């Protein structure tokens, strides 16, 4: 399943200094002396994905900037390292420090935007200190990497992005994995992007309650 992106409210172009583009309400123009790496797309030159994402970050409102980064990282349009390299090439970038703070979570081992949000905003209190992240579990000849694992409670918490876990073969593999880990005593809870972002307190309460029940 390919994530659907809304149509942009405006277009953006990158122009070398010395050229001028007529003003237009739906056009954002960035003039630069450092010409970005480009590729040809359908007969036109286009900036690389990392440059386009940085431009989108600059134009986005503060409350929507994280989503501008999360979507292309999740869809593997670009990577945290590529964004950092592009950021280093530019002298002035609005919100540079906030962007570096966001990318730092990926350099420290986060595997997805959901994991960043889960670690930073949801499962961040002392009651979650016993959870291990990206815990390797060996079960029935299989190697399973759990997003979160409470060893004593035998509890796995998986962070499921709808685009990659919602249907088809990925859905079937996830359920098979749950059965395999259950055969060696683990219960699995699956939380979605909507769960983490729209009802984080509910996520915290459900996970702590299940841990308490399994430790009795």
HUHU-V842414 format. One record per residue. N is the residue number from 1. RES is the residue in one letter. NEAR is the number of other ideal C-beta (glycine too) atoms within 10 Angstrom. Layout:
BEGIN
N:RES:NEAR / N:RES:NEAR
END
This chain:
BEGIN
1:X:12 / 2:X:6 / 3:X:13 / 4:X:6 / 5:X:10 / 6:X:5 / 7:X:4 / 8:X:11 / 9:X:9 / 10:X:10 / 11:X:10 / 12:X:16 / 13:X:12 / 14:X:18 / 15:X:13 / 16:X:10 / 17:X:10 / 18:X:7 / 19:X:8 / 20:X:9 / 21:X:11 / 22:X:6 / 23:X:7 / 24:X:10 / 25:X:6 / 26:X:9 / 27:X:12 / 28:X:16 / 29:X:15 / 30:X:17 / 31:X:13 / 32:X:15 / 33:X:8 / 34:X:9 / 35:X:12 / 36:X:19 / 37:X:11 / 38:X:13 / 39:X:9 / 40:X:8 / 41:X:9 / 42:X:5 / 43:X:5 / 44:X:7 / 45:X:10 / 46:X:14 / 47:X:22 / 48:X:14 / 49:X:18 / 50:X:23 / 51:X:24 / 52:X:18 / 53:X:23 / 54:X:25 / 55:X:21 / 56:X:19 / 57:X:22 / 58:X:19 / 59:X:17 / 60:X:16 / 61:X:7 / 62:X:9 / 63:X:7 / 64:X:11 / 65:X:19 / 66:X:17 / 67:X:12 / 68:X:18 / 69:X:24 / 70:X:18 / 71:X:16 / 72:X:21 / 73:X:21 / 74:X:16 / 75:X:15 / 76:X:8 / 77:X:15 / 78:X:19 / 79:X:15 / 80:X:17 / 81:X:12 / 82:X:18 / 83:X:24 / 84:X:16 / 85:X:12 / 86:X:22 / 87:X:18 / 88:X:8 / 89:X:14 / 90:X:16 / 91:X:8 / 92:X:6 / 93:X:17 / 94:X:12 / 95:X:14 / 96:X:15 / 97:X:8 / 98:X:14 / 99:X:22 / 100:X:14 / 101:X:11 / 102:X:21 / 103:X:20 / 104:X:13 / 105:X:16 / 106:X:20 / 107:X:11 / 108:X:9 / 109:X:10 / 110:X:21 / 111:X:13 / 112:X:17 / 113:X:23 / 114:X:23 / 115:X:19 / 116:X:21 / 117:X:20 / 118:X:25 / 119:X:18 / 120:X:13 / 121:X:11 / 122:X:21 / 123:X:23 / 124:X:13 / 125:X:9 / 126:X:6 / 127:X:13 / 128:X:18 / 129:X:8 / 130:X:14 / 131:X:22 / 132:X:12 / 133:X:17 / 134:X:13 / 135:X:15 / 136:X:10 / 137:X:18 / 138:X:9 / 139:X:16 / 140:X:10 / 141:X:6 / 142:X:12 / 143:X:8 / 144:X:19 / 145:X:12 / 146:X:21 / 147:X:22 / 148:X:22 / 149:X:24 / 150:X:22 / 151:X:12 / 152:X:9 / 153:X:19 / 154:X:17 / 155:X:22 / 156:X:23 / 157:X:24 / 158:X:19 / 159:X:24 / 160:X:18 / 161:X:18 / 162:X:12 / 163:X:16 / 164:X:15 / 165:X:18 / 166:X:13 / 167:X:11 / 168:X:9 / 169:X:7 / 170:X:15 / 171:X:13 / 172:X:10 / 173:X:11 / 174:X:16 / 175:X:12 / 176:X:11 / 177:X:19 / 178:X:18 / 179:X:11 / 180:X:16 / 181:X:22 / 182:X:14 / 183:X:10 / 184:X:13 / 185:X:9 / 186:X:21 / 187:X:16 / 188:X:19 / 189:X:17 / 190:X:15 / 191:X:23 / 192:X:17 / 193:X:19 / 194:X:9 / 195:X:19 / 196:X:20 / 197:X:14 / 198:X:10 / 199:X:14 / 200:X:17 / 201:X:8 / 202:X:12 / 203:X:21 / 204:X:16 / 205:X:11 / 206:X:15 / 207:X:22 / 208:X:14 / 209:X:10 / 210:X:16 / 211:X:20 / 212:X:11 / 213:X:11 / 214:X:15 / 215:X:12 / 216:X:5
END
